[in-house]
Amino acid sequence: TGIEGLDRMLRGGLIAGRPYSLVGGPGSGKSILAWQFLLEGVKKGDNALYITLDEPHYEIRSNMDNISINDERIKIMDLSPEDLFHEGDVSSLSFLETELPEQIMKLRPVRVVLDSTTSIRALESDPVIARRRILSLMKLLSEKEEEDPLHPPITSILITEDDDLCNPVESYLSRGVIRLHNSMVRSSRIRALVIEKMRGSDFDEQMRPIRIGNGGVRVEEGDTLIMSPDKV
């Protein structure tokens, strides 16, 4: 992932070619952590794609500039309401389904971030159709290698808002789930990270504090939060 402490928790990193879920509430650092994952890719020469259905591209770059991790080599597919051109029945969801396969063929990204699956559920009034859309996207991102042997496997992170939805489908179907917490405890801001699931690999199951500042998300070394997730 390019985040040293997290990679140690993951016993080396994420298994390539698989979709993962990154879950957390507002201000927990989801977008920053996911961006760092893409940043590590472009540093290694990989193509990287950030798909946004929420914030416009210029705000994302400005936010990353503020903590010195912006990189123009990371491509942004902007489907936010502010940037997307609407005409007739064209929506960000239908555009996503038609444009993403084309962008994958064009850019051949090795790392992809989708921000966020929560927006897909919000934009689609029918929960069954929303579930199918998410399933379709996960299939596209995880099975591209089989469809096109010349394309390197895509490793993807799907961001999900922690909005009291107990069991979002992407948490079940993703190969791993990383959850970020952001709360006030006794007048102090507490941010923490826990790996809830990681198929095919051992991992550190402890909840560990994180810091967000210049350079992005940092996992505090050697520290463990001795408290249950529902109290953080």
C-alpha positions in Angstrom: 0.0 0.0 0.0 3.0 2.3 0.5 1.9 2.9 4.1 4.7 1.3 6.0 2.9 0.5 9.2 -0.2 -0.8 7.4 2.0 -3.0 5.2 3.5 -4.6 8.3 0.0 -5.2 9.6 -0.8 -6.9 6.3 2.4 -9.0 6.5 3.8 -7.3 3.4 0.8 -5.7 1.6 -2.3 -6.6 -0.4 -2.4 -9.6 -2.7 -2.4 -8.3 -6.2 -5.4 -8.7 -8.6 -8.1 -8.6 -5.9 -10.8 -6.1 -4.7 -10.7 -4.7 -1.2 -13.1 -2.7 0.9 -12.0 0.4 2.8 -14.7 1.4 5.3 -14.9 4.4 7.6 -16.9 7.5 8.7 -16.4 11.1 7.7 -12.9 12.5 8.4 -11.4 9.1 9.1 -8.8 9.3 6.2 -10.3 6.9 3.7 -9.6 9.0 0.6 -6.1 9.8 1.7 -5.2 6.2 2.5 -6.6 5.1 -0.9 -4.7 7.8 -2.7 -1.5 6.7 -1.0 -2.2 3.2 -2.4 -2.3 4.7 -5.9 0.7 6.9 -5.2 2.8 3.8 -4.4 1.7 2.3 -7.7 2.8 5.2 -9.9 6.1 5.4 -8.0 6.7 1.8 -9.2 5.7 2.7 -12.8 2.1 1.3 -12.6 -0.9 3.2 -14.1 -3.4 4.3 -11.4 -7.0 5.4 -11.6 -9.1 7.2 -9.0 -12.8 7.2 -9.7 -14.8 9.8 -7.8 -18.6 10.0 -7.6 -18.5 12.5 -4.7 -15.8 15.2 -4.7 -14.8 17.0 -8.0 -11.3 16.2 -9.2 -9.8 19.6 -8.5 -10.9 19.4 -4.8 -9.3 16.0 -4.5 -6.0 17.2 -6.0 -6.1 20.3 -3.7 -6.6 18.2 -0.7 -3.7 16.0 -1.6 -1.6 19.0 -2.4 -2.2 20.3 1.2 -0.5 17.2 2.6 2.1 17.0 -0.1 1.0 13.7 -1.7 -0.6 14.9 -5.0 0.9 13.3 -8.1 -0.4 14.2 -11.6 0.5 10.7 -12.8 -2.6 9.5 -10.9 -5.6 9.8 -13.3 -8.9 10.8 -12.0 -12.2 9.8 -13.6 -14.6 12.5 -12.3 -18.2 11.4 -12.1 -19.1 13.8 -9.3 -22.4 15.8 -9.7 -20.5 19.0 -10.3 -18.4 17.7 -13.1 -20.6 15.2 -15.0 -22.4 16.5 -18.0 -26.1 15.5 -17.8 -28.3 15.1 -20.8 -31.6 13.2 -21.0 -31.3 10.0 -19.0 -27.5 10.0 -18.7 -26.5 9.6 -15.1 -23.2 9.1 -13.2 -24.2 5.5 -12.7 -24.9 4.7 -16.4 -21.8 6.7 -17.4 -19.7 4.7 -14.9 -20.9 1.4 -16.4 -20.2 2.5 -20.0 -17.0 4.6 -19.5 -15.1 2.5 -16.9 -14.5 -0.5 -19.2 -13.3 1.9 -21.9 -11.0 3.7 -19.5 -9.6 0.4 -18.3 -8.8 -0.6 -21.9 -7.3 2.8 -22.6 -5.3 3.4 -19.4 -4.6 -0.2 -18.4 -4.5 0.7 -14.7 -2.9 -1.7 -12.3 -4.4 0.0 -9.2 -7.9 1.4 -9.1 -9.9 3.3 -6.3 -13.7 3.7 -6.4 -15.0 6.5 -4.2 -17.5 5.5 -3.2 -19.9 2.5 -3.3 -22.1 4.4 -0.8 -22.8 6.9 -3.6 -23.9 4.1 -5.9 -26.5 3.1 -3.3 -27.6 6.7 -2.8 -28.0 7.3 -6.5 -29.9 4.1 -7.2 -33.3 4.0 -5.6 -33.7 0.3 -6.0 -31.5 -1.5 -3.5 -31.5 -4.7 -5.6 -30.3 -2.8 -8.7 -27.7 -1.0 -6.6 -26.4 -4.3 -5.3 -26.1 -5.6 -8.9 -24.2 -2.5 -10.0 -21.7 -3.0 -7.2 -21.4 -6.7 -8.0 -20.8 -5.8 -11.7 -18.1 -3.3 -10.9 -16.3 -5.8 -8.6 -16.5 -8.4 -11.3 -15.1 -6.0 -13.8 -12.2 -5.1 -11.6 -11.4 -8.6 -10.3 -11.8 -10.6 -13.5 -10.2 -8.4 -16.0 -7.0 -10.5 -16.1 -8.9 -13.5 -17.3 -10.7 -11.5 -20.0 -7.5 -9.9 -21.3 -4.4 -11.9 -20.6 -2.2 -8.9 -21.8 -3.7 -6.7 -19.1 -1.9 -6.9 -15.7 -4.2 -7.9 -12.8 -6.1 -5.0 -11.2 -5.8 -4.4 -7.5 -8.8 -2.2 -6.4 -10.0 -0.4 -3.3 -13.7 0.3 -2.9 -14.4 3.0 -0.4 -17.5 2.7 1.7 -19.0 5.2 4.2 -19.6 3.7 7.6 -23.3 4.7 7.6 -24.8 2.1 9.9 -25.4 -0.3 7.1 -24.5 -3.4 8.9 -23.5 -5.7 6.1 -22.8 -4.0 2.8 -22.4 -6.4 -0.1 -18.9 -5.3 -0.9 -17.6 -6.3 2.6 -18.8 -9.8 1.9 -17.4 -10.1 -1.6 -14.2 -8.2 -1.3 -11.1 -10.2 -0.4 -10.3 -7.9 2.5 -11.8 -5.2 4.7 -9.9 -2.4 6.3 -11.9 -0.2 8.7 -11.0 3.3 9.8 -12.4 4.9 13.0 -12.6 8.6 13.9 -14.2 9.6 17.2 -13.9 11.8 20.3 -12.8 10.1 23.5 -12.6 12.2 26.6 -12.3 15.4 24.6 -9.4 13.9 22.5 -9.6 13.0 18.8 -8.9 9.3 18.3 -8.2 7.9 14.8 -7.6 4.2 14.4 -7.3 1.4 11.9 -8.2 -2.3 12.1 -8.1 -5.1 9.5 -11.3 -7.0 9.8 -10.7 -9.5 7.0 -7.9 -10.5 4.7 -8.4 -13.7 2.7 -5.3 -15.7 1.7 -3.0 -14.0 4.1 -2.2 -13.7 7.8 -2.6 -10.2 9.3 -2.3 -8.2 12.5 -5.8 -8.2 14.1 -5.0 -5.4 16.6 -6.6 -2.0 16.3 -3.8 0.5 16.0 -3.8 4.4 16.2 -3.2 6.4 13.0 -2.1 10.0 12.4 -3.1 12.1 9.4 -0.8 15.0 8.4 1.9 16.0 5.9 2.7 12.9 4.0 -0.7 11.3 4.5 -1.8 8.5 6.8 0.7 7.0 9.2 0.2 4.0 11.4 1.6 4.6 14.9 4.4 2.0 15.4 4.2 -0.3 18.4 0.9 1.1 19.7 -2.2 -0.9 20.2 -5.6 0.5 21.2 -7.0 -1.7 24.0 -10.6 -1.0 23.4 -13.4 -2.5 21.3 -14.2 -0.9 17.9 -17.7 0.3 19.1 -16.0 2.5 21.8 -13.6 4.2 19.5 
